[in-house]
Amino acid sequence: MKRLSWKYIAGLIDGEGCLDVQITNGIYVRPRVRIALTASCAYVLEILQANHGGHIYHRETTNEAWQDSASWELCGYSQVCKFLRNFANHLYIKQEQARFLLWMETHVKGKQVAEEARQFIRDELKAMKRDPHRLSEKAQEKLLTLL
């Protein structure tokens, strides 16, 4: 199957992607990458899945004016961090979010995370979406105090 260039993937993540976290068992925090596209472009998501793993989810719309959609999701430190390392420096809008998730691999992976720290992680990633140049280093320092 074809491969997508890392720069193309970076642009796709910046434009249509989401870098966030998933809470498992109510106490563990795992990074997650998601990309959502219209169903007619699902072949791009199939290329991502074939080359990098993850899962594709299809959603049918209830509004006749909209198209059905598909989303690709990659979860967990081992898959997400390996994936992000290849193009994090090519990201523009979501670069600080990617750096924060990569930092979490060393400092949060495998630890039970208190509710206050989990909420801080969610809030900080949302703030980085609103302000793409918000520094992840400040978030890292604050999170270390909460762990």
N, C-alpha and C positions, 0 to 999 in steps of 0.2 A: 504494500500500500504506500501511497505517497507520504511524504513528510512535509511539514510546514516549517519554515525557517523560524529561528528564535526571535528575530525582529518582528516577523509577522505575528507570532504568538503574543509578543509584548504589546503590539498595537491592538490586538484583539482583546487582551485582558484590560488594557487602558480604556478601550471604548465600550466593550460589551461584557466585561468580566466583573467578578466580585471576589475580593479577598476578605475572608472573614473567619470566624471560628465556630466550631461545633462543640457543644457541651455534651459529654457522654457520662452516663451513670450519675449525673448530677454534680460531679466533682472534678472531672478531667476536662481539659481544654485541648482541642485538636484543631490545627489549621485546616482551612478548606478553600479551594478554588472553584468558582463556578462561572460558566459562560452560558448565556441564554441567547438563542437566535430563533428566527422564524423556522418553522418545520421545513420550508423549502431550502434552507441552508444547512440542514442537519448533517450533510455529508462532511462539512468542516469538523463538526463535533465527532463524527465517526472516525475521521483521521486522527484526531486527538486521542480518542479512546484506543484505537489500534496501536498507537505509538507510545502512549503514556499511561494507559490503564484508566481506571475510573468507571463511572456509570453514566448512561444517558437516560434521561427521563423525558417522556413526551406528554404534552398537555393539550387537550382539545379545548378550544375556546367556546364560550357560550354566546359570544357576540358575533353576528354574521359579518360585521365590518372588519373584524380582526382575523389574522391568520393563526393557525395552530402554532405552537412553539415547541422547542426542544431545548433541553439544557444538559450540559456535561458537568459532572462534579467529580472532583478529586479530593479525598480526605486523608488525614493522618500525616504525621511528621515525616515518615520515611518517603512517602510519595510526593507530598506537596513541596517539601524543602528541596528534594532532589530536582524537581521540576522547576522551582523558582530560581535556583542557583544558576540555571542556564541563561536566563534573560533578565534577571532583576535589574541589572545596570542599564538595560534598554528601555525600561519603563519610565514614563514621564509622570503621569498622573498618580499612579499607584506604587511608586518606588518606595516611599516611606512605609507604606503598609507591608510591602514585601520584606523590607529590612526588619520590621518589627516581628513578623511571623518567623523569619529565619533566626532572629535572636531568641525567640521563644523556644526554639528547638533545644538550645543549650540550657536555658534557665527554667523552663516550665514543663518540658516533656517528662511524663511519668509521675509528676507530682500531683497530689490532691490539692486543688486550688479552692480557697475560701470564696464565699459568695461575693464579698467586697472586691476581691481581685478579679473574679470572673466578670463582674459588672464593669470594672475599670477597663478590662481588655476590650469588651464590647463597645463601650463608650469611646475609647480612644480610637479604635478602628473607624467608627462612625465619624469622629471629628476629623480624622485624616481624609475621609471621603469629601467632607465639606471644604477642607483646606489642604490641598495636595502637598503643600510645602511645609506642613507641620512636622517638626522633627521627631523621629521615632526615638532618638536618644533620651529625650526628656521623659517619654512614656516608659522607656526601659528603666530609668532611675526610679520613677515613682512605683512601678510594678515590683521592683526589687524590695522596696520597703513594705509592700503589702504581702509578699510571699513568706 
